[in-house]
Amino acid sequence: QSREHAATRPAAGVPVSLLPAEVVARGVLAGRTYRLENCLDQQLVLKNPSAEKVLVELEALHPPEQAIMPGDWVDLLTVASVEFSPRQVELEPGETKAISGSLTFPAGRVLPRERMMAVVSARVIGPDVTTGVRAGICAFAP
């Protein structure tokens, strides 16, 4: 099963998809802010395949501990911040929207040579919804 398909299946009936399963920003430098829609190798998008309007909240999360292996990965959120604009996205039935936001690396920081990773969470906001879908956002310093 490909990584893209894993992110497209809504968990527990949540009517939203987050694609692709992983996006990458290459050549990032300390002291810079990058627009997500310009710096990623692919555009990160939300899809609403359902017949109902949904409100989705986006959030950057620390990757699970088991995903961080010393020497291979570094938690992106320990060296950068990821902000989504807007943080809540309304999707009409069948609608697809590109995710906008920023990836900021503070000045004076020495960026690791390892792959940096964070998790993007897209959670449907509603009375009976407690789950959502996730994708990975990775970055590499030159």
JOTAMO-V598939 format. One record per pair of residues at least 12 apart in sequence whose C-alpha atoms are under 8 Angstrom apart, sorted by the first residue. I is the first residue (numbers start at 1). J is the second residue. D is the distance in whole Angstrom. If there is no record, write none. Layout:
{{I/J/D} {I/J/D}}
This chain:
{{3/20/8} {3/21/6} {3/22/8} {4/19/7} {4/20/5} {4/21/5} {4/22/8} {5/21/8} {6/21/7} {7/19/7} {7/20/7} {7/21/5} {7/133/6} {7/134/6} {7/135/6} {8/21/8} {8/133/8} {9/133/8} {10/132/7} {10/133/6} {11/131/6} {11/132/6} {11/133/6} {12/131/7} {14/124/7} {14/129/7} {14/131/7} {14/132/6} {15/48/6} {15/49/6} {15/50/6} {15/54/8} {15/124/8} {16/46/7} {16/47/6} {16/48/5} {16/49/6} {16/50/8} {16/124/7} {16/132/8} {16/133/7} {17/46/6} {17/47/5} {17/48/7} {17/49/8} {17/133/7} {18/44/7} {18/45/6} {18/46/5} {18/47/7} {18/122/7} {18/133/7} {18/134/7} {18/135/7} {19/44/6} {19/45/5} {19/46/7} {19/47/8} {19/135/7} {20/42/8} {20/43/8} {20/44/6} {20/45/7} {20/135/7} {21/134/7} {21/135/5} {21/136/6} {22/135/6} {22/136/4} {22/137/6} {22/138/7} {23/40/6} {23/41/6} {23/42/6} {23/43/8} {23/44/7} {23/135/8} {23/136/6} {23/137/5} {23/138/6} {24/40/5} {24/41/5} {24/42/8} {24/137/6} {24/138/5} {24/139/6} {24/140/8} {25/39/6} {25/40/5} {25/41/6} {25/137/8} {25/138/6} {25/139/5} {25/140/6} {26/39/8} {26/40/8} {26/139/6} {26/140/5} {26/141/6} {26/142/7} {27/139/8} {27/140/6} {27/141/5} {27/142/5} {28/139/7} {28/140/6} {28/141/5} {28/142/7} {29/105/7} {29/111/7} {29/141/6} {29/142/8} {30/105/5} {30/106/6} {30/107/5} {30/108/7} {30/109/6} {30/110/7} {30/111/7} {31/104/8} {31/105/5} {31/106/5} {31/107/4} {31/108/7} {31/109/8} {32/104/6} {32/105/6} {32/106/7} {32/107/7} {33/102/7} {33/103/6} {33/104/4} {33/105/6} {34/102/5} {34/103/5} {34/104/6} {35/100/7} {35/101/6} {35/102/4} {35/103/6} {36/99/8} {36/100/6} {36/101/5} {36/102/5} {36/103/6} {37/98/8} {37/99/7} {37/100/6} {37/101/7} {43/98/7} {43/99/7} {44/98/6} {44/99/6} {45/96/7} {45/97/6} {45/98/4} {45/99/5} {46/96/6} {46/97/5} {46/98/6} {46/99/7} {47/91/8} {47/94/7} {47/95/6} {47/96/4} {47/97/7} {48/91/6} {48/92/7} {48/93/6} {48/94/5} {48/95/5} {48/96/6} {49/93/6} {49/94/5} {49/95/7} {50/93/6} {50/94/6} {51/93/5} {51/94/7} {52/92/7} {52/93/5} {53/90/7} {53/91/6} {53/92/5} {53/93/5} {54/90/6} {54/91/5} {54/92/7} {54/93/8} {54/124/7} {54/125/7} {55/88/7} {55/89/6} {55/90/4} {55/91/6} {55/124/6} {55/125/6} {55/126/8} {56/88/5} {56/89/5} {56/90/6} {56/91/8} {56/122/6} {56/123/5} {56/124/4} {56/125/6} {57/87/6} {57/88/4} {57/89/6} {57/121/8} {57/122/6} {57/123/5} {57/124/6} {57/125/7} {58/84/7} {58/87/5} {58/88/6} {58/89/8} {58/120/7} {58/121/6} {58/122/5} {58/123/7} {59/83/8} {59/84/7} {59/87/7} {59/120/6} {59/121/5} {59/122/7} {60/82/6} {60/83/7} {60/118/7} {60/119/6} {60/120/5} {60/121/6} {61/77/8} {61/118/6} {61/119/5} {61/120/6} {61/121/7} {62/75/6} {62/76/8} {62/77/6} {62/118/5} {62/119/6} {63/75/7} {63/117/7} {63/118/5} {63/119/6} {71/114/7} {72/114/6} {72/115/6} {73/114/5} {73/115/5} {73/116/6} {73/117/7} {74/112/8} {74/114/6} {74/115/6} {74/116/5} {74/117/6} {75/116/6} {75/117/5} {75/118/6} {76/116/5} {76/117/5} {76/118/5} {76/138/7} {76/139/7} {77/117/8} {77/118/6} {79/105/7} {79/106/8} {79/109/7} {79/111/7} {80/103/7} {80/104/5} {80/105/5} {80/106/7} {81/102/8} {81/103/6} {81/104/5} {81/105/7} {82/101/7} {82/102/6} {82/103/5} {82/104/7} {83/101/5} {83/102/5} {83/103/7} {84/99/7} {84/100/6} {84/101/4} {84/102/7} {85/99/8} {85/100/5} {85/101/5} {85/102/8} {86/100/7} {86/101/7} {111/141/7} {112/141/7} {113/140/7} {113/141/6} {113/142/8} {114/140/7} {115/138/7} {115/139/6} {115/140/5} {116/138/5} {116/139/5} {116/140/6} {117/136/7} {117/137/6} {117/138/4} {117/139/6} {118/136/6} {118/137/5} {118/138/6} {119/134/7} {119/135/6} {119/136/5} {119/137/6} {120/134/5} {120/135/5} {120/136/6} {120/137/7} {121/133/6} {121/134/5} {121/135/7} {122/134/6}}
